Amino acid sequence: MPPAAAHPTRRTAIPDLRVAVELRSPVCVVRSYRADDAASLAKHGNNRRIWENLRDRFPHPFTETNGLEYITRVLQDPDATSFAIDVGGEAVGGISLHTGSDIERIGAEMGYWVGEEFWGRGIATAAIKLVTDFAFTNRGLVRVFAIPFTTNVGSIRALEKAGFAREGIMRRSAIKDGTVREQYLYAIVRE
Ligand SMILES: CC(C)(COP(=O)(O)OP(=O)(O)OC[C@H]1O[C@@H](n2cnc3c(N)ncnc32)[C@H](O)[C@@H]1OP(=O)(O)O)[C@@H](O)C(=O)NCCC(=O)NCCS
């Protein structure tokens, strides 16, 4: 399969202003969201163990309405780079790129999650690699970074397996669930 198949999406009732994306690996497909992903996003995303490692804008509890609102926002934004992580035809997680602005427009922050029943199968690692390659080859970016909590061993390991390097520690850089936290800065660059 080519890394990104570009064709108009016609599968949803939500007006979709973007070009569909489908990136394949042996363990998962990273693809554009569909309106009918809302139920499986809620099924897999409604998990405190996921929420506690993400920004507060990731809802908890995570309902089907939350899923549909998110998908609608993504499908209506032609610049959105937020995709489903699909295993066996089901959206079991999500991965997104947030491109910087002004002088930082050459890079993007990556965020991702995978449903707990799929942890430890190399799915996040594969999705990170696919979307990093997409960022470099399709979006022309030269840097992708992520800032996992220093306690997030699974995410750190997935980033390192995907070729990201630790650039530093961001001390007392976030508050989650009432506790001030430290985050590592991980990045991969295209020379
Ligand atoms: C982090 C997350 C995306 C990883 O997804 P995944 O599909 O399980 O990741 P992978 O299987 O590709 O890689 C995880 C690696 O971490 C390892 N790992 C996970 N938890 C671990 C722990 N507590 N101690 C040591 N290693 C651990 C796994 O064994 C695996 O390494 P291996 O392949 O060498 O065995 C998933 O746990 C998740 O969604 N967590 C909640 C949300 C989140 O943290 N998102 C990232 C925010 S920066």
Ligand as a Chemical Component Dictionary entry (heavy atoms), coordinates in Angstrom:
data_LIG
# 
_chem_comp.id                   LIG 
_chem_comp.type                 NON-POLYMER 
_chem_comp.pdbx_formal_charge   0 
_chem_comp.three_letter_code    LIG 
# 
loop_
_chem_comp_atom.comp_id 
_chem_comp_atom.atom_id 
_chem_comp_atom.alt_atom_id 
_chem_comp_atom.type_symbol 
_chem_comp_atom.charge 
_chem_comp_atom.model_Cartn_x 
_chem_comp_atom.model_Cartn_y 
_chem_comp_atom.model_Cartn_z 
_chem_comp_atom.pdbx_ordinal 
LIG C1  C1  C 0 1.253  4.646  25.990 1  
LIG C2  C2  C 0 0.427  3.748  25.072 2  
LIG C3  C3  C 0 -0.047 4.590  23.884 3  
LIG C4  C4  C 0 1.312  2.599  24.589 4  
LIG O1  O1  O 0 0.557  1.838  23.668 5  
LIG P1  P1  P 0 1.006  0.326  23.247 6  
LIG O2  O2  O 0 0.310  0.010  21.984 7  
LIG O3  O3  O 0 0.822  -0.562 24.402 8  
LIG O4  O4  O 0 2.566  0.575  22.991 9  
LIG P2  P2  P 0 3.606  -0.470 22.346 10 
LIG O5  O5  O 0 3.091  -1.856 22.548 11 
LIG O6  O6  O 0 3.926  -0.033 20.987 12 
LIG O7  O7  O 0 4.900  -0.205 23.224 13 
LIG C5  C5  C 0 4.822  -0.153 24.636 14 
LIG C6  C6  C 0 6.112  -0.650 25.220 15 
LIG O8  O8  O 0 6.172  -0.243 26.586 16 
LIG C7  C7  C 0 6.353  -1.384 27.390 17 
LIG N1  N1  N 0 5.697  -1.090 28.650 18 
LIG C8  C8  C 0 4.414  -0.726 28.865 19 
LIG N2  N2  N 0 4.200  -0.518 30.172 20 
LIG C9  C9  C 0 5.366  -0.764 30.794 21 
LIG C10 C10 C 0 5.802  -0.728 32.141 22 
LIG N3  N3  N 0 4.967  -0.367 33.122 23 
LIG N4  N4  N 0 7.080  -1.029 32.400 24 
LIG C11 C11 C 0 7.938  -1.357 31.422 25 
LIG N5  N5  N 0 7.590  -1.410 30.107 26 
LIG C12 C12 C 0 6.321  -1.125 29.821 27 
LIG C13 C13 C 0 5.734  -2.512 26.600 28 
LIG O9  O9  O 0 6.193  -3.754 27.057 29 
LIG C14 C14 C 0 6.235  -2.159 25.208 30 
LIG O10 O10 O 0 7.605  -2.434 25.053 31 
LIG P3  P3  P 0 8.153  -3.785 24.341 32 
LIG O11 O11 O 0 7.553  -3.832 22.966 33 
LIG O12 O12 O 0 9.627  -3.595 24.336 34 
LIG O13 O13 O 0 7.672  -4.910 25.198 35 
LIG C15 C15 C 0 -0.810 3.176  25.820 36 
LIG O14 O14 O 0 -0.379 2.533  26.988 37 
LIG C16 C16 C 0 -1.818 4.246  26.199 38 
LIG O15 O15 O 0 -2.689 4.575  25.426 39 
LIG N6  N6  N 0 -1.670 4.815  27.408 40 
LIG C17 C17 C 0 -2.574 5.860  27.878 41 
LIG C18 C18 C 0 -2.461 7.150  27.051 42 
LIG C19 C19 C 0 -1.034 7.622  26.900 43 
LIG O16 O16 O 0 -0.212 7.438  27.772 44 
LIG N7  N7  N 0 -0.732 8.262  25.758 45 
LIG C20 C20 C 0 0.573  8.838  25.508 46 
LIG C21 C21 C 0 0.683  10.185 26.097 47 
LIG S1  S1  S 0 2.327  10.859 25.903 48 
# 
loop_
_chem_comp_bond.comp_id 
_chem_comp_bond.atom_id_1 
_chem_comp_bond.atom_id_2 
_chem_comp_bond.value_order 
_chem_comp_bond.pdbx_ordinal 
LIG C1  C2  SING 1  
LIG C2  C3  SING 2  
LIG C2  C4  SING 3  
LIG C2  C15 SING 4  
LIG C4  O1  SING 5  
LIG O1  P1  SING 6  
LIG P1  O2  DOUB 7  
LIG P1  O3  SING 8  
LIG P1  O4  SING 9  
LIG O4  P2  SING 10 
LIG P2  O5  DOUB 11 
LIG P2  O6  SING 12 
LIG P2  O7  SING 13 
LIG O7  C5  SING 14 
LIG C5  C6  SING 15 
LIG C6  O8  SING 16 
LIG C6  C14 SING 17 
LIG O8  C7  SING 18 
LIG C7  N1  SING 19 
LIG C7  C13 SING 20 
LIG N1  C8  SING 21 
LIG N1  C12 SING 22 
LIG C8  N2  DOUB 23 
LIG N2  C9  SING 24 
LIG C9  C10 SING 25 
LIG C9  C12 DOUB 26 
LIG C10 N3  SING 27 
LIG C10 N4  DOUB 28 
LIG N4  C11 SING 29 
LIG C11 N5  DOUB 30 
LIG N5  C12 SING 31 
LIG C13 O9  SING 32 
LIG C13 C14 SING 33 
LIG C14 O10 SING 34 
LIG O10 P3  SING 35 
LIG P3  O11 DOUB 36 
LIG P3  O12 SING 37 
LIG P3  O13 SING 38 
LIG C15 O14 SING 39 
LIG C15 C16 SING 40 
LIG C16 O15 DOUB 41 
LIG C16 N6  SING 42 
LIG N6  C17 SING 43 
LIG C17 C18 SING 44 
LIG C18 C19 SING 45 
LIG C19 O16 DOUB 46 
LIG C19 N7  SING 47 
LIG N7  C20 SING 48 
LIG C20 C21 SING 49 
LIG C21 S1  SING 50 
# 
